[in-house]
Amino acid sequence: MGSEHSKNEGRSSMVFLRKGPKLPAWEDALLSGKEPKSLLKRGLRYVSLSLIMKGMTSTPDFLWGLPEVQKLNLSRNQLVVIPPSLGKLDRLVVLNLGGNCLKCLPKEIGLLRNLKILFVNMNCLREVPAELSLCRKLEVLSLSHNNISQLPFSFSDLTSLRKLNLSNNCFAQIPLCVFALRTLDFLHLGSNRLENIAESVQYLVNLQIFIVENNRIRTLPRSLCFIATLELLNVDYNAIQTLPDDLYLLRRLPRIAWNPMDKGLHIAHNPLSRPLPEVVEGGLDVLFNYLKEKKEHG
């Protein structure tokens, strides 16, 4: 009788344990028996969730049941795919997917209408979905260290974008849509395959930092000289031989700069034709005076 009772008790506990789907071992370890909501941190500005460096190869299913999350960090894992369920997190303001193994982004990313900051750097992307251009509040976008060679023209709709990092990709030219982003103050296209900069660069009237180091650029367009807001222009490690005479118009460049973080004109490691190397050694004022005189007497 007693043994029968214990058998029944065992069965009922087995039934109880079977309730609800069994979590993968790593996901179970992540939660440690807690409710998913307990992982959320409620700060002054955002409700955030950080799952950085958790060794994840796929996103945990409980994530899509947390629609209140506004700041999500999934960086430095081994994620191969982000499912369409991402679109459920429509309160997201900041999303960090950097340092994973993503080959594409779901088109549902376009449902994140509150998104302001997106990092997808250091992945394996070859393209970016056109639907991302529906995130009209986007202000900061990093797509650096991928295999991207073009952007959808619809990106010209990202009219709030201020900072765009496209460095370490496969761009042979600056995508046309970039020239429509009039609010940009930071543009990084270093370590690509650029051979020139289109005259259309002059439309980036608020640009303060422009980095195109380590490309194959031979000449700088005259129109670049009319972006009066430029404070840092980095053209190090290119194939530039001559400089446009109107470069002296860039009055906000404070110096010839050598430290990558310094504002100014970075022009090292280019095969400048003589006497430019000696002129550059004299500093920015000497260079600008030389170019101005050359223009006046040319």
C-alpha positions as CSV (number, residue, x, y, z in Angstrom):
1,M,0.0,0.0,0.0
2,G,2.7,2.4,1.0
3,S,4.8,1.5,-2.0
4,E,1.8,2.0,-4.3
5,H,1.3,5.5,-2.8
6,S,4.9,6.4,-3.4
7,K,4.6,5.1,-7.1
8,N,1.6,7.4,-7.6
9,E,3.4,10.3,-6.0
10,G,6.4,9.6,-8.3
11,R,4.1,9.6,-11.4
12,S,2.5,12.9,-10.4
13,S,5.8,14.6,-9.9
14,M,7.0,13.2,-13.3
15,V,3.8,14.7,-14.9
16,F,4.6,18.0,-13.2
17,L,8.1,18.1,-14.5
18,R,6.9,17.5,-18.0
19,K,4.9,20.7,-18.0
20,G,6.3,23.4,-20.3
21,P,9.0,22.9,-22.9
22,K,12.4,21.8,-21.7
23,L,15.0,24.5,-22.1
24,P,18.4,23.8,-23.8
25,A,21.1,23.2,-21.2
26,W,22.9,26.5,-21.8
27,E,19.6,28.5,-21.7
28,D,18.7,26.7,-18.5
29,A,22.1,27.7,-17.1
30,L,21.6,31.3,-18.2
31,L,18.4,31.5,-16.2
32,S,19.5,29.4,-13.2
33,G,15.9,28.6,-12.4
34,K,15.0,32.3,-12.3
35,E,12.2,34.0,-14.3
36,P,13.5,35.6,-17.5
37,K,12.3,39.0,-16.4
38,S,14.7,38.8,-13.4
39,L,17.6,39.3,-16.0
40,L,16.3,42.7,-16.9
41,K,18.0,45.8,-15.4
42,R,15.9,48.9,-15.0
43,G,18.1,51.9,-15.2
44,L,17.3,55.6,-15.3
45,R,16.9,55.7,-19.1
46,Y,16.4,52.1,-20.3
47,V,15.2,48.7,-19.4
48,S,18.3,46.7,-20.4
49,L,19.4,43.1,-20.9
50,S,23.0,42.1,-21.4
51,L,23.9,38.6,-22.7
52,I,27.5,39.4,-23.7
53,M,30.0,36.6,-24.0
54,K,27.6,33.8,-23.0
55,G,28.8,31.3,-25.6
56,M,25.4,31.4,-27.3
57,T,25.1,29.8,-30.7
58,S,21.4,30.7,-31.0
59,T,19.2,33.3,-29.3
60,P,17.3,32.1,-26.2
61,D,13.5,31.7,-26.9
62,F,12.6,33.5,-23.6
63,L,14.1,36.7,-25.2
64,W,11.1,37.2,-27.4
65,G,8.8,37.3,-24.4
66,L,10.4,40.4,-23.0
67,P,8.8,43.2,-25.1
68,E,9.7,45.8,-22.5
69,V,13.5,45.6,-23.2
70,Q,14.9,48.8,-24.7
71,K,18.6,48.1,-24.6
72,L,19.8,44.6,-25.7
73,N,23.4,43.5,-25.9
74,L,24.0,40.1,-27.6
75,S,27.6,40.9,-28.6
76,R,30.6,38.6,-28.6
77,N,28.8,35.3,-28.9
78,Q,28.7,32.8,-31.7
79,L,25.2,33.6,-33.1
80,V,24.7,32.5,-36.7
81,V,21.1,33.8,-37.1
82,I,18.8,36.3,-35.6
83,P,15.2,35.0,-36.0
84,P,12.2,37.1,-37.3
85,S,11.0,37.2,-33.7
86,L,13.3,40.1,-33.2
87,G,10.5,42.3,-34.6
88,K,8.5,41.6,-31.4
89,L,11.0,43.8,-29.4
90,D,9.6,47.0,-30.8
91,R,10.6,49.1,-27.9
92,L,14.3,48.6,-28.6
93,V,16.4,51.8,-28.6
94,V,19.9,50.2,-28.5
95,L,20.8,46.9,-30.1
96,N,24.3,45.4,-30.1
97,L,24.9,42.3,-32.3
98,G,28.6,42.9,-32.7
99,G,31.2,40.1,-32.7
100,N,29.0,37.2,-33.8
101,C,28.9,35.0,-37.0
102,L,25.8,36.6,-38.6
103,K,25.5,36.2,-42.4
104,C,22.3,38.2,-42.6
105,L,19.8,40.2,-40.7
106,P,16.0,39.4,-40.6
107,K,13.8,41.9,-42.6
108,E,11.7,42.2,-39.4
109,I,14.4,44.5,-38.1
110,G,12.4,47.2,-39.9
111,L,9.7,46.8,-37.2
112,L,12.1,48.3,-34.6
113,R,10.7,51.8,-35.2
114,N,12.3,53.2,-31.9
115,L,15.8,52.0,-32.7
116,K,18.4,54.7,-32.4
117,I,21.7,52.8,-32.1
118,L,22.6,49.6,-33.9
119,F,25.9,47.7,-33.8
120,V,26.4,44.8,-36.2
121,N,30.2,45.1,-36.5
122,M,32.5,42.1,-36.7
123,N,30.1,39.7,-38.4
124,C,29.9,37.9,-41.8
125,L,27.3,40.1,-43.5
126,R,27.4,40.4,-47.3
127,E,24.3,42.6,-47.5
128,V,21.9,44.6,-45.3
129,P,18.1,44.3,-45.6
130,A,16.4,47.3,-47.2
131,E,13.9,47.1,-44.4
132,L,16.5,48.6,-42.0
133,S,15.7,51.9,-43.7
134,L,12.3,51.8,-42.0
135,C,14.1,52.5,-38.7
136,R,13.8,56.3,-39.2
137,K,15.0,57.2,-35.7
138,L,18.3,55.5,-36.3
139,E,21.2,57.8,-35.3
140,V,24.2,55.5,-35.0
141,L,24.9,52.6,-37.3
142,S,28.1,50.4,-37.3
143,L,28.5,47.8,-40.0
144,S,32.3,47.7,-39.8
145,H,34.3,44.5,-40.2
146,N,31.9,42.6,-42.5
147,N,31.9,41.6,-46.2
148,I,29.5,44.3,-47.5
149,S,30.0,45.8,-50.9
150,Q,26.8,47.8,-51.4
151,L,23.9,49.3,-49.4
152,P,20.2,49.5,-50.4
153,F,19.4,52.9,-52.0
154,S,16.5,53.1,-49.5
155,F,19.1,53.9,-46.8
156,S,18.8,57.5,-48.0
157,D,15.6,57.5,-45.9
158,L,17.6,57.3,-42.7
159,T,17.4,61.1,-42.2
160,S,18.3,61.0,-38.5
161,L,21.6,59.1,-39.0
162,R,24.6,61.0,-37.5
163,K,27.3,58.4,-37.3
164,L,28.0,55.7,-39.9
165,N,30.8,53.2,-39.7
166,L,31.4,51.2,-42.9
167,S,35.1,50.5,-42.4
168,N,36.8,47.1,-43.1
169,N,34.3,46.0,-45.8
170,C,34.5,45.6,-49.6
171,F,33.2,48.9,-50.9
172,A,34.7,49.9,-54.3
173,Q,32.9,53.2,-54.2
174,I,31.0,55.2,-51.6
175,P,27.3,54.1,-51.9
176,L,25.1,56.7,-53.5
177,C,22.6,56.6,-50.6
178,V,25.3,57.9,-48.2
179,F,25.4,61.3,-50.0
180,A,21.7,61.8,-49.2
181,L,22.4,61.5,-45.4
182,R,22.7,65.2,-44.8
183,T,22.7,64.8,-41.0
184,L,25.9,62.7,-40.9
185,D,28.7,64.2,-38.7
186,F,30.9,61.0,-38.7
187,L,31.6,58.8,-41.7
188,H,34.2,56.0,-41.5
189,L,35.1,54.1,-44.8
190,G,38.6,53.1,-43.9
191,S,40.1,49.8,-45.1
192,N,37.8,49.3,-48.1
193,R,38.6,49.2,-51.8
194,L,37.8,52.8,-52.7
195,E,39.6,54.3,-55.7
196,N,38.0,57.7,-55.6
197,I,35.6,60.0,-53.7
198,A,32.7,61.3,-55.7
199,E,32.2,65.0,-56.0
200,S,28.8,64.4,-54.4
201,V,30.6,64.3,-51.0
202,Q,29.9,68.0,-50.8
203,Y,26.3,67.3,-49.9
204,L,27.4,66.0,-46.5
205,V,27.2,69.5,-45.1
206,N,27.4,68.6,-41.4
207,L,30.4,66.2,-41.7
208,Q,33.0,66.7,-39.0
209,I,34.9,63.5,-39.1
210,F,35.7,61.8,-42.4
211,I,38.0,58.7,-42.4
212,V,39.0,57.0,-45.7
213,E,42.4,55.7,-44.6
214,N,43.9,52.5,-46.1
215,N,42.1,52.5,-49.5
216,R,43.3,53.0,-53.1
217,I,42.4,56.7,-53.5
218,R,44.5,58.6,-56.0
219,T,43.0,62.1,-55.8
220,L,40.8,64.1,-53.6
221,P,37.8,65.9,-55.2
222,R,37.7,69.7,-55.2
223,S,34.2,69.5,-53.7
224,L,35.6,68.0,-50.5
225,C,37.2,71.4,-49.8
226,F,33.7,73.0,-49.4
227,I,32.7,70.9,-46.4
228,A,33.5,73.8,-44.0
229,T,32.5,71.7,-40.9
230,L,35.4,69.2,-41.3
231,E,37.6,68.9,-38.2
232,L,39.2,65.5,-39.0
233,L,40.1,64.3,-42.5
234,N,42.0,61.0,-42.5
235,V,43.4,59.9,-45.9
236,D,46.5,58.0,-44.6
237,Y,47.7,55.0,-46.5
238,N,46.3,55.8,-50.0
239,A,47.8,56.5,-53.4
240,I,47.4,60.3,-53.3
241,Q,50.0,62.2,-55.3
242,T,48.5,65.7,-55.5
243,L,46.2,67.8,-53.3
244,P,43.4,70.1,-54.5
245,D,44.4,73.8,-54.3
246,D,41.2,74.7,-52.4
247,L,42.1,72.5,-49.5
248,Y,43.1,75.6,-47.5
249,L,39.3,76.4,-47.3
250,L,39.0,73.6,-44.6
251,R,39.7,76.1,-41.8
252,R,38.4,73.9,-39.0
253,L,41.3,71.4,-39.5
254,P,43.6,72.5,-36.7
255,R,46.9,70.8,-37.7
256,I,48.7,68.0,-39.7
257,A,47.8,65.1,-37.4
258,W,49.8,62.0,-36.8
259,N,48.0,60.3,-33.9
260,P,44.8,58.5,-35.3
261,M,42.6,60.1,-32.6
262,D,43.7,63.7,-33.2
263,K,41.7,66.2,-35.1
264,G,43.3,67.6,-38.2
265,L,44.6,66.5,-41.6
266,H,46.0,62.9,-41.7
267,I,48.0,62.5,-44.9
268,A,50.8,60.1,-44.0
269,H,51.9,57.2,-46.2
270,N,50.9,58.6,-49.5
271,P,53.2,59.0,-52.6
272,L,52.9,62.8,-52.6
273,S,54.7,64.5,-55.5
274,R,57.5,67.0,-54.6
275,P,57.6,69.5,-53.1
276,L,54.5,68.4,-51.1
277,P,56.3,66.1,-48.6
278,E,58.6,68.9,-47.5
279,V,55.7,71.4,-47.4
280,V,53.6,69.0,-45.2
281,E,56.6,68.7,-42.8
282,G,56.3,72.4,-42.2
283,G,52.8,72.0,-40.8
284,L,49.3,72.9,-41.9
285,D,49.7,76.6,-42.2
286,V,52.7,76.2,-44.4
287,L,50.7,73.7,-46.6
288,F,47.6,75.9,-46.8
289,N,49.7,79.0,-47.7
290,Y,51.5,76.9,-50.4
291,L,48.2,75.7,-51.9
292,K,46.7,79.2,-51.8
293,E,49.7,80.8,-53.5
294,K,49.7,78.0,-56.1
295,K,46.1,78.7,-56.9
296,E,46.6,82.5,-57.1
297,H,49.6,82.3,-59.3
298,G,48.6,79.2,-61.2
